[in-house]
């Protein structure tokens, strides 16, 4: 799995988040779902980021035998998926999937809500 922490890292470093508001992650159909994130949540966001990274890096399905049977190439499929850890999505967009302009699959986790 490709893990993209650029946006959440920028937030944790106190950067201006508006520079990310035009990214495809925040543009859905005819609306923009970007919302300036709350500035005083860095400690909580950092803990959530660390926890997610720990679990993603060590991911093995609990029912691996079934996964292996149903999804023959699941590990290779996961290797092509991009996990975006972000802040700034309006509710209820805390977790969703999108394809980018190049057809790559993204799982987006927003830490604010």
Buried (B, 14 or more C-beta within 10 A) or exposed (E): BEBBBEBBEBBBEEEEBEEBBEBEBBBBEEEEBBBEBBEEBBEEBBEBBEEBBEEBEEEEEEEEEEBEEEEEEEBEEBEEBBBBBBBBBBEEBEEBEBEEEEEEEBBBBBBBE
